[in-house]
Amino acid sequence: MEFILGGFSSCSAVLFTFPFDVLKTRQQLEHELLSKNSTHQSAYRGLRQSIVSVIKSDGVFGLYKGLPAGILYQFSMNSVRLGTYQTVDNLGWTRSENAVLTPFLAVFWGGVAGIVGATASCPVAVVKTQLQAFSSGKYTAKFQHQHDGMIDAFRNMYREAGIRGLYRGYTAHLTRVSLGSSVQMTSFAMSKDFFAQYEMFQQSVVLNALAASSVAGFFMCVLMSPVDVVTTRMTNQGVSSSGKGLLYKNIFDCFVKIYRSEGIHGMYKGIAPLYMRVVPHTVLNLTFWEFFKNLHDQYSNN
């Protein structure tokens, strides 16, 4: 049940935050590996201009490009990730003998949960990114993958490079999710314990979850941004028939090439929509999660 509740909470949250995920992807891929000193017109500078550019090229529904893949990704990743962490927490593996949360154990098991979730969801993440990146407008990403929907994307990627094609950017995706999961689950659990000291938070599960998830979302966004850019770049790049990337050999090669050509700014491309996606998504996801768990507990006790 922990796995199903985690998946449903994420699917509920993504309906509200998905347009910011599209904007983040477009900003991260724009002017890929172009010199930071070169002059080029930007179609995705700032949130407002990014929204206008997407609507001009793909219509209003362009803000929801790849939504089915986004929902499947959230379910496949967070049902496993949150379910694994909740199971471990229920077993008491994140706490000391006196039931006090141990930060090291929370970070460790949060990371483990992230690794399991990333492995389960990587093929869907690749599909989601490529569908979001495709644009019929003037300003496009370096690589444009033409898929007629989610199922066609899976079929095309498998034909192109087999299983390896479905797991392009896996190391970056693994790093992104495990890092984000460690930060998110640890800061969320510690914040919940902190706010629970006060009466107003003791009286409301939702209020406690809102406050704790807001803190978790902030730390997650700040620490995860560079890895998120690398993951998007490696996921969307073209691959050879053997499944090797045409631009980046591995996660380290991607970091180096981005920094050399685009500087530190390249590592934080799309941070505004990332923040607008991560923080509300974290708040909604973890709040829905706590709400669904509370409902389940009440139903089970009756």
Secondary structure by P-SEA (a helix, b strand, c coil): caaaaaaaaaaaaaaacaaaaaaaaaaaaccccccccbbbbbccccaaaaaaaaaacccccccccaaaaaaaaaaaaaaaaaaaaaaaaaacccccccccccaaaaaaaaaaaaaaaaaacaaaaaaaaaaaacccccccccbbbbbccaaaaaaaaaaaccccccccaaaaaaaaaaaaaaaaaaaaaaaaaaacccaaaaacaaaaaaaaaaaaaaaaaaacaaaaaaaaaaaaccccccccccccccaaaaaaaaaaaccccccccaaaaaaacaaaaaaaaaaaaaaaaaaaaaaaac
